[in-house]
Amino acid sequence: MGVSISVATGLYGISFGALAVASGLSVWQACALSLLMFTGGSQFAFIGVIGGGGAGAAALSAASLLGVRNAVYGMQMAALLGPQGLTRLLAAQLTIDESAATAVGQATPEEQRRGFWTAGIGVYVLWNLFTALGAMAGDALGDPRRFGLDGAAVAAFLGLLWPRLRSREPVALAVVSAGIALLAVPWVAPGIPILIAALAGAVWGYCSNGEKTAAPSTDGGSA
């Protein structure tokens, strides 16, 4: 399972490499993003803001917001796998959607460890390899929009979002956040709309949790 996930995800790196170069990054900059940042959604967000003329700070902020989920995965993987020393640092770098999902989907601790490391290392190697290939072939490919590569980031975000839309509240939050982002587009610099939408989502979550905490108990009972 880890191997098949590695190949499928790694091939997706071609589109990132091509789009990164088309957004104005050099081949080496595109490769550095994959080597160091190594989280596809954040990388696409970064080059999306840069390609749209946004400032570096806005690009970094957008990428960081999307990368927060990896910190949550990291806490889960630390408890599940118990890595120590340098292995812990390596596990932190390899903690992404695919490696975390592969580990959690296994039945025994041994299979969980094997799944995590197989998927994590496999995706890392192939993602970086195909990023380099996509970046170097960027000029030869021409305009990425001819091949639909400009829609790759949107497809990836929708793929991450869709499984979470299983109740009314997430759907309502997604619609409201998307509406806020669309309204903000004509008025602010590229990259800022997603930050405004994320802030609105955070406020929604805070207020929602506050209401649940303050809700009176339904346990009937009298003295």
Disulfide bonds with the S-S distance in Angstrom:
none
